[in-house]
């Protein structure tokens, strides 16, 4: 049985349409290839198998390198976390030891003072009767200046920072003016002072010192030469520099000593300024100017953890040495006169101005 093809059937028409489309696409591809050859003058050729294999090897190598970098970063992150946790744990342990040692020292000193304190002594000096000695467990930074109701509002007076130490020339000038030179051995020029009521020479004041110095070069702390050698009951002649002139404040007796923490300082006003001043005096730094920010954060954390502490002295006015006051005033007057131009210099200056 023979099969006849009907060229007018729909199936034949579809085949012819597909052939025409394929021919048109082939012609279009041939024209595009010709245009590409005209622009590049490089004949197109299929990629070789070795080139494809090389690209695959390069991609695998890059993936391996990326995996190594990610693995290394994850290890570093884990090590950093472990180191940070160990530092935090060590700081917490140091703080706990500090609190235990502090409580033990306070208990031991209180028992010693109780045993050695004379009972019914009738030979009190006038200086002892003029001031009340505060027991260490009763001496608190926040309440010392408000004992007599001067700080009823709850706001503490501003803190005073004294940068310049007493120079050799001033000591020499004072020795010439004073007949009783041993009084200079009791002179104290503090760095950080909070006066009661905010008045220089008030009845009470707080002296703040860092208990240790922190050396930036070797990350060590040293206590010697930093804390004032003041004992409870000792007296000092306090002088302060105001407007570039040294002035006498009076004879002050130490009535309370406390190893204060940052929490104690935060009760004062303003705590941020006080802590910044203390940190500047804590760090032994070779360069001039403010300490770097990262060093400040480190020292601040050491204060918060209890590794570093503050030494706070409560001072109360008990007397005045008028001879020392007069000597300082005389030295200030002479210093002012020395800076003032003489009559000849003033006349020469006026002639020079007229000639101009």
WOHUDA-V305829 format. One line per field, one symbol per residue. ss: DSSP state (H for helix, E for strand, - for the rest). psi: psi as a letter, one per 40 degrees, with the letter a starting at -180 (. if undefined). Layout:
ss = ???
psi = ???
This chain:
ss = ---------HHHHHHHHHHHHHHHHHHHHHHHHHHHHHHH--------HHHHHHHHHHHHHHHHHHHHHHHHHHHHHHHHHHHHHHHHHHHHHHHHHHHHHHHHHHHHHHHHHHHH---------HHHHH----------HHHH--------------EEE------HHHHHHHHHH---HHHHHHEE---EEEEHHH-----EEEEEEE--EEE----EEE------------EEEEEEEE--EEEEEEEEEEEEEEEE-HHHH-----HHHHHHHHHHHHEE--------HHHHHHHHHHHHH----EEEEEEEEEE--HHHHHHHHHHHHHHHHHH---HHHHHHHHHHHHH-
psi = hihihheeidddddddddddddddddddddddddddddddfhihiiiidddddddddddddddddddddddddddddddddddddddddddddddddddddddddddddddddddehihfhefiiddddeihhhideehhddedeedfeefdeehiiiihhhdhihiddddddddddhdgdeddeehhgidhhhiheehhfidiihhhihdihhhddefihhdiedhhghiheiiihhiihhfehhihdihihheihhgiiddddeeihhddddddddddedhhhdiiaiiiddddddddddddeediiihhhhihheihgddddddddddddddddddhiiddddddddddddd.
